[in-house]
């Protein structure tokens, strides 16, 4: 499996930074892990780790290097129930590993002093500096697999695993020899390392996009609801106005209709009278003609 560490400064505070690495466990595909670095408590120790973690000059070939970088190194010591240890970019076996020149105790020195012992080895996933005695910090580090309080005051703790502890647990299960070194086919190798949250950044961006999309949908639904309510109010107002107009129109029409009706009745009565008179005249004329003929 591959492990991922990253380092980045928070936008709101500089007290916490992050580091990522991709680490292959026995040739398995990559799996992510994220470390939180306490720059507010041990800034020099975090600076050393960040500087080495951000260097990318080495290839993945198993070659010793004087250039401080974690890319291509092994986790050379894995002791179940205790720690997993790595960081020797010079010899890959725990016998080397200078500190970064930016934090060296003096010009040309390969070590820097113990900064403080404020943070404790209080559980699994604690990130701490490996050393060979007081004030001999270099590039090597270890991650605890459980609480190891007997290391407090001897090793400088500078961070913690915040995501991907299951990958560290997978590292604990690899086969090792009598010196706690992984077997050749069980090597645990750093494939890549760098600054930032690495593979976790995209997932956070996606969640942010999803949250923004959710908020936009909620806002759109609220606006749509307001528009529907506004349209309904306008429709009701228009209906009331139309009802009032229809009522006033019906009143005026009814009065005019009664007037028209009376006129129609008068016309009908006069027409009926004139028709009756014409019919009476025709009958009278026929009767006079009939009498004359007789």
C-alpha distance (Angstrom), angle and dihedral (degrees) to the residues before:
residue distance angle dihedral
X1 . . .
X2 3.78 . .
X3 3.81 123.2 .
X4 3.81 125.0 -147.8
X5 3.86 125.2 -154.0
X6 3.81 125.3 175.2
X7 3.80 143.1 -177.7
X8 3.77 127.1 -151.6
X9 3.78 138.4 147.1
X10 3.76 117.7 -114.1
X11 3.78 114.3 -118.2
X12 3.79 92.1 -131.6
X13 3.83 100.6 39.2
X14 3.82 139.9 13.2
X15 3.83 94.1 -148.5
X16 3.82 93.5 95.8
X17 3.79 130.4 42.9
X18 3.80 132.9 173.0
X19 3.81 138.4 -135.3
X20 3.82 132.8 -164.3
X21 3.83 135.4 -164.3
X22 3.79 133.3 173.6
X23 3.79 110.2 -136.1
X24 3.78 126.2 -174.7
X25 3.81 115.6 -144.1
X26 3.81 111.3 -156.9
X27 3.80 90.3 -28.7
X28 3.82 94.7 -57.0
X29 3.82 121.0 147.2
X30 3.82 118.1 -89.1
X31 3.79 125.6 -76.0
X32 3.82 124.1 -173.2
X33 3.79 129.6 -114.6
X34 3.80 130.1 172.1
X35 3.81 129.9 -155.8
X36 3.79 126.6 -157.2
X37 3.83 113.8 -147.8
X38 3.82 120.7 -154.3
X39 3.80 101.9 -139.0
X40 3.80 89.4 162.5
X41 3.83 91.8 65.2
X42 3.84 104.5 29.6
X43 3.83 108.3 16.1
X44 3.82 96.7 163.2
X45 3.81 93.7 50.5
X46 3.81 90.8 48.2
X47 3.81 90.3 47.3
X48 3.82 90.4 54.8
X49 3.82 91.9 51.0
X50 3.81 92.7 44.5
X51 3.80 93.8 48.8
X52 3.81 93.1 51.2
X53 3.79 92.8 41.2
X54 3.81 92.5 53.2
X55 3.84 95.5 52.2
X56 3.82 113.2 101.2
X57 3.83 106.2 174.1
X58 3.83 98.8 111.8
X59 3.81 124.5 84.7
X60 3.80 121.6 -135.0
X61 3.81 92.1 -100.0
X62 3.80 115.7 116.2
X63 3.80 96.0 -108.4
X64 3.83 127.8 137.9
X65 3.79 113.4 -115.5
X66 3.77 137.8 -167.6
X67 3.81 89.3 -155.0
X68 3.83 107.7 95.1
X69 3.79 107.8 -122.3
X70 3.79 134.6 130.7
X71 3.80 92.4 -146.0
X72 3.81 110.2 114.5
X73 3.83 97.6 9.4
X74 3.83 127.4 129.6
X75 3.76 131.6 -125.4
X76 3.80 89.3 -121.4
X77 3.81 98.6 -176.1
X78 3.80 126.9 47.7
X79 3.80 117.7 169.4
X80 3.83 112.5 177.7
X81 3.79 113.4 -126.8
X82 3.79 91.2 15.1
X83 3.86 123.6 52.6
X84 3.81 146.3 -37.8
X85 3.82 111.3 -136.1
X86 3.82 134.8 -165.2
X87 3.78 143.4 135.2
X88 3.84 103.2 111.0
X89 3.82 100.6 133.5
X90 3.83 92.5 168.2
X91 3.81 105.7 54.3
X92 3.84 105.0 2.2
X93 3.83 91.0 -137.2
X94 3.81 105.1 81.9
X95 3.80 96.2 -96.5
X96 3.80 95.8 102.1
X97 3.78 143.4 28.8
X98 3.78 121.4 130.8
X99 3.77 121.3 -151.9
X100 3.79 120.5 -110.8
X101 3.81 113.9 -81.7
X102 3.81 91.3 -121.7
X103 3.83 91.9 68.8
X104 3.84 101.7 30.2
X105 3.82 114.0 134.5
X106 3.83 90.7 -127.0
X107 3.80 138.0 -3.7
X108 3.80 109.5 -65.2
X109 3.81 93.4 9.0
X110 3.81 118.8 136.8
X111 3.83 94.8 -156.0
X112 3.79 139.2 57.4
X113 3.80 131.1 -156.0
X114 3.80 127.8 -91.7
X115 3.80 102.6 -93.6
X116 3.83 98.3 -158.5
X117 3.80 141.2 -49.7
X118 3.81 97.9 -128.6
X119 3.82 96.0 124.0
X120 3.80 117.9 64.5
X121 3.81 138.0 -144.0
X122 3.79 90.2 -115.5
X123 3.80 102.8 149.5
X124 3.81 148.2 -16.4
X125 3.81 118.4 -45.0
X126 3.82 97.4 34.6
X127 3.84 112.8 148.9
X128 3.82 113.3 -143.2
X129 3.81 140.8 163.4
X130 3.80 119.6 -100.0
X131 3.82 116.2 -140.3
X132 3.81 144.2 166.0
X133 3.79 94.6 -130.0
X134 3.83 140.1 -37.9
X135 3.82 116.1 -21.9
X136 3.83 94.7 2.8
X137 3.82 100.2 118.1
X138 3.80 114.2 150.4
X139 3.80 130.3 150.7
X140 3.81 99.6 -54.5
X141 3.80 120.3 104.4
X142 3.80 138.3 168.7
X143 3.81 138.7 -151.9
X144 3.80 118.7 -141.3
X145 3.80 122.5 -126.1
X146 3.81 93.1 -159.7
X147 3.81 139.3 -4.1
X148 3.82 110.5 -56.0
X149 3.83 105.8 -179.7
X150 3.82 92.8 168.8
X151 3.85 87.6 73.4
X152 3.84 92.2 59.3
X153 3.79 110.8 113.4
X154 3.81 91.6 19.8
X155 3.82 104.2 65.3
X156 3.83 127.7 38.5
X157 3.81 113.0 -120.8
X158 3.81 111.8 -150.4
X159 3.80 107.0 163.1
X160 3.78 151.6 -7.6
X161 3.81 141.0 -127.1
X162 3.80 106.5 -102.7
X163 3.80 99.9 173.9
X164 3.79 133.8 20.9
X165 3.80 101.1 30.7
X166 3.81 87.4 150.0
X167 3.82 88.0 70.3
X168 3.81 90.7 56.5
X169 3.79 87.7 51.0
X170 3.82 89.3 53.8
X171 3.81 89.1 52.6
X172 3.80 89.1 54.4
X173 3.82 90.3 60.4
X174 3.83 98.8 58.1
X175 3.79 118.4 113.2
X176 3.82 114.6 -100.6
X177 3.81 136.8 -173.9
X178 3.82 127.7 -122.0
X179 3.84 90.2 -77.4
X180 3.84 93.0 54.7
X181 3.82 92.2 -107.4
X182 3.83 118.5 139.2
X183 3.79 116.2 -107.4
X184 3.82 116.4 -104.5
X185 3.82 93.7 -101.1
X186 3.81 90.8 43.7
X187 3.81 97.4 55.8
X188 3.79 118.2 152.0
X189 3.82 106.8 -147.3
X190 3.81 132.4 -178.8
X191 3.80 104.1 -127.0
X192 3.79 96.7 -179.0
X193 3.80 141.5 -8.6
X194 3.77 137.1 -179.2
X195 3.79 151.5 138.4
X196 3.80 122.5 -60.5
X197 3.79 134.1 34.1
X198 3.79 91.4 -62.1
X199 3.82 113.6 -166.5
X200 3.80 91.6 5.4
X201 3.80 93.0 63.4
X202 3.81 94.4 70.1
X203 3.81 92.0 50.2
X204 3.81 90.4 51.6
X205 3.81 89.9 48.2
X206 3.81 90.4 50.9
X207 3.79 91.5 50.1
X208 3.80 89.5 48.5
X209 3.80 90.4 50.2
X210 3.79 89.9 48.7
X211 3.81 90.8 49.8
X212 3.81 91.3 48.0
X213 3.80 89.9 47.6
X214 3.80 90.3 50.0
X215 3.81 91.3 50.3
X216 3.80 91.1 47.9
X217 3.80 90.7 50.9
X218 3.79 91.0 49.5
X219 3.81 90.5 48.7
X220 3.81 90.4 47.6
X221 3.79 91.2 50.4
X222 3.81 91.0 50.1
X223 3.81 91.6 49.8
X224 3.79 91.1 46.6
X225 3.80 90.2 49.9
X226 3.81 90.9 50.4
X227 3.81 91.1 48.7
X228 3.80 91.7 50.3
X229 3.79 90.6 49.0
X230 3.81 90.9 48.0
X231 3.80 91.7 49.4
X232 3.79 90.7 49.0
X233 3.81 91.1 50.9
X234 3.81 91.3 49.3
X235 3.80 90.7 47.2
X236 3.81 91.8 50.4
X237 3.81 90.8 48.4
X238 3.80 91.1 49.5
X239 3.81 89.8 49.0
X240 3.82 91.4 51.5
X241 3.80 91.9 48.4
X242 3.78 91.4 48.4
X243 3.78 90.9 48.4
X244 3.82 91.2 52.7
X245 3.82 90.6 47.3
X246 3.80 92.4 48.6
X247 3.79 90.5 50.0
X248 3.82 93.5 52.0
X249 3.82 91.2 44.0
X250 3.78 92.4 50.1
X251 3.82 90.4 52.4
X252 3.81 93.1 53.2
X253 3.80 92.2 43.5
X254 3.78 92.8 51.7
X255 3.81 92.0 55.1
X256 3.79 92.9 47.6
X257 3.78 90.1 45.7
X258 3.81 91.5 55.6
X259 3.81 89.9 50.1
X260 3.79 91.7 49.0
X261 3.77 90.1 47.6
X262 3.80 92.8 54.5
X263 3.79 90.1 49.5
X264 3.77 90.8 50.4
X265 3.78 91.0 51.1
X266 3.78 92.1 51.7
X267 3.80 91.5 48.7
X268 3.79 90.7 48.5
X269 3.76 92.2 49.2
X270 3.83 92.4 49.8
X271 3.81 91.1 46.5
X272 3.77 91.7 50.4
X273 3.80 90.7 48.9
X274 3.78 93.6 50.5
X275 3.83 91.6 47.7
X276 3.79 91.6 50.1
X277 3.79 90.9 49.7
X278 3.80 92.2 49.8
X279 3.80 91.1 48.6
X280 3.82 90.7 49.0
X281 3.80 90.9 49.5
X282 3.80 91.7 51.2
X283 3.79 92.1 49.7
X284 3.82 91.3 48.1
X285 3.79 91.1 50.1
X286 3.82 92.2 50.6
X287 3.79 92.3 48.4
X288 3.84 92.4 51.1
X289 3.79 90.6 48.6
X290 3.79 91.2 49.5
X291 3.80 91.9 50.9
X292 3.79 91.7 49.4
X293 3.79 91.6 51.8
X294 3.77 90.6 51.5
